[in-house]
Amino acid sequence: MAVAVAERKVKLAELSLRAILCVLSALAAALVATDAQTKTFFSSYQKKATFRDMKAMVFLVFATAAAAAYSLLQAARCCVTAARPPTARSRALAWCVFSCDQALAYVVLAALAAALQASVIAKRGQPELQWMEICGMYGAFCRQAGGGIASAVGAALAAALLAFVSAFNVFRLYGGDKSGGAARNGGGATW
Amino acid sequence: MAVAVAERKVKLAELSLRAILCVLSALAAALVATDAQTKTFFSSYQKKATFRDMKAMVFLVFATAAAAAYSLLQAARCCVTAARPPTARSRALAWCVFSCDQALAYVVLAALAAALQASVIAKRGQPELQWMEICGMYGAFCRQAGGGIASAVGAALAAALLAFVSAFNVFRLYGGDKSGGAARNGGGATW
């Protein structure tokens, strides 16, 4: 029975992480994608900063939007399969879920790192290369982008933890092969 | 005996990946850390570009140097423990190795993404933000940085695969709990 309780805890952790990932990714995508600020100079000349000016921010919007959609679908799958008994297809499904989760974690992290690098340049500039800071001029734009990046940090953490839970779910099916192949024929699977 | 052969294949894959990671990381760190170019303007005014001008490149040097040192130590551990019989400490060690490998994969990937973002700005510029491209002026500097980044891409791939092998090594120790706890008491461990 202790195994069943542990099973339920793992399932609950997975579902919670998918929900957190979905909410934070959607928030990050929304904050960055709606980020724009127009400045007027000399009462006639206008200049607009949008997230499209930085390729890294565009990448972040796509990555977090994909993460939100994917984790919504996966959360639905979690709810549907929670009550089902384990089947012979458990191992293939676990592999598929783990591969997607790990790839998602890497993509979200890469997008976050690139966006962070771009925002550090935007905030502080890189005077040696004549790249000037722009946050003094576009304060509101930078603050909203900062909020989006903070949400993306939370999403990346949730994605990394989720990849970890999925790895646990797939590789434990390979253990105990020496004790009679219980896991091999699906006995260790509890999807 | 099939299990023993598979064991040996996993060990060999792990050792090869650690060796590849060590070589590529060291190469990336060396290429980026020695990257500098001096330009002379109007036959007297000199301007020097070094990797220190970009914080992302400094981060990449530290991350890849750490990856090279870590994978050298881990490769040595692989060689030392290869011939030893499994012990009760196998599970703790596998956890420790997996955590470090996964963290390393994330750090190397994050450093690579940030460096790639910085190098895309250096190569193409971001005219909307008045960040000018610098590779027209510092061609040799950019080519060497490109070589370093290419090595870092290989290192990041090796680190991701290694995290995957380590995940397999740790989580299979948790399988087959329903078949008598063979894995729980170390029976499933084959370190």
Chai-1 contact restraints between the chains, C-beta under 6 A:
chainA,res_idxA,chainB,res_idxB,connection_type,confidence,min_distance_angstrom,max_distance_angstrom,comment,restraint_id
A,V3,B,D177,contact,1.0,0.0,6.0,A-B,restraint_1
A,D53,B,E128,contact,1.0,0.0,6.0,A-B,restraint_2
A,D53,B,L129,contact,1.0,0.0,6.0,A-B,restraint_3
A,A56,B,Q117,contact,1.0,0.0,6.0,A-B,restraint_4
A,Y106,B,L109,contact,1.0,0.0,6.0,A-B,restraint_5
A,L109,B,Y106,contact,1.0,0.0,6.0,A-B,restraint_6
A,L109,B,L109,contact,1.0,0.0,6.0,A-B,restraint_7
A,L109,B,A110,contact,1.0,0.0,6.0,A-B,restraint_8
A,A110,B,L109,contact,1.0,0.0,6.0,A-B,restraint_9
A,A110,B,A113,contact,1.0,0.0,6.0,A-B,restraint_10
A,A113,B,A110,contact,1.0,0.0,6.0,A-B,restraint_11
A,A113,B,A113,contact,1.0,0.0,6.0,A-B,restraint_12
A,A113,B,A114,contact,1.0,0.0,6.0,A-B,restraint_13
A,A114,B,A113,contact,1.0,0.0,6.0,A-B,restraint_14
A,A114,B,Q117,contact,1.0,0.0,6.0,A-B,restraint_15
A,Q117,B,A56,contact,1.0,0.0,6.0,A-B,restraint_16
A,Q117,B,A114,contact,1.0,0.0,6.0,A-B,restraint_17
A,Q117,B,Q117,contact,1.0,0.0,6.0,A-B,restraint_18
A,Q117,B,A118,contact,1.0,0.0,6.0,A-B,restraint_19
A,A118,B,Q117,contact,1.0,0.0,6.0,A-B,restraint_20
A,E128,B,D53,contact,1.0,0.0,6.0,A-B,restraint_21
A,L129,B,D53,contact,1.0,0.0,6.0,A-B,restraint_22
A,L129,B,I134,contact,1.0,0.0,6.0,A-B,restraint_23
A,W131,B,W131,contact,1.0,0.0,6.0,A-B,restraint_24
A,I134,B,L129,contact,1.0,0.0,6.0,A-B,restraint_25
A,A167,B,A167,contact,1.0,0.0,6.0,A-B,restraint_26
A,A167,B,F171,contact,1.0,0.0,6.0,A-B,restraint_27
A,F168,B,F171,contact,1.0,0.0,6.0,A-B,restraint_28
A,F171,B,A167,contact,1.0,0.0,6.0,A-B,restraint_29
A,F171,B,F168,contact,1.0,0.0,6.0,A-B,restraint_30
A,F171,B,F171,contact,1.0,0.0,6.0,A-B,restraint_31
A,F171,B,R172,contact,1.0,0.0,6.0,A-B,restraint_32
A,R172,B,F171,contact,1.0,0.0,6.0,A-B,restraint_33
A,R172,B,Y174,contact,1.0,0.0,6.0,A-B,restraint_34
A,R172,B,G175,contact,1.0,0.0,6.0,A-B,restraint_35
A,L173,B,G175,contact,1.0,0.0,6.0,A-B,restraint_36
A,Y174,B,R172,contact,1.0,0.0,6.0,A-B,restraint_37
A,Y174,B,G175,contact,1.0,0.0,6.0,A-B,restraint_38
A,G175,B,R172,contact,1.0,0.0,6.0,A-B,restraint_39
A,G175,B,L173,contact,1.0,0.0,6.0,A-B,restraint_40
A,G175,B,Y174,contact,1.0,0.0,6.0,A-B,restraint_41
A,G175,B,G175,contact,1.0,0.0,6.0,A-B,restraint_42
A,G175,B,G176,contact,1.0,0.0,6.0,A-B,restraint_43
A,G175,B,A183,contact,1.0,0.0,6.0,A-B,restraint_44
A,G175,B,G188,contact,1.0,0.0,6.0,A-B,restraint_45
A,G176,B,G175,contact,1.0,0.0,6.0,A-B,restraint_46
A,G176,B,G176,contact,1.0,0.0,6.0,A-B,restraint_47
A,G176,B,S179,contact,1.0,0.0,6.0,A-B,restraint_48
A,G176,B,A182,contact,1.0,0.0,6.0,A-B,restraint_49
A,G176,B,A183,contact,1.0,0.0,6.0,A-B,restraint_50
A,G176,B,G188,contact,1.0,0.0,6.0,A-B,restraint_51
A,S179,B,G176,contact,1.0,0.0,6.0,A-B,restraint_52
A,S179,B,S179,contact,1.0,0.0,6.0,A-B,restraint_53
A,S179,B,G180,contact,1.0,0.0,6.0,A-B,restraint_54
A,S179,B,A182,contact,1.0,0.0,6.0,A-B,restraint_55
A,G180,B,S179,contact,1.0,0.0,6.0,A-B,restraint_56
A,A182,B,G176,contact,1.0,0.0,6.0,A-B,restraint_57
A,A182,B,S179,contact,1.0,0.0,6.0,A-B,restraint_58
A,A183,B,G175,contact,1.0,0.0,6.0,A-B,restraint_59
A,A183,B,G176,contact,1.0,0.0,6.0,A-B,restraint_60
A,G188,B,G175,contact,1.0,0.0,6.0,A-B,restraint_61
A,G188,B,G176,contact,1.0,0.0,6.0,A-B,restraint_62
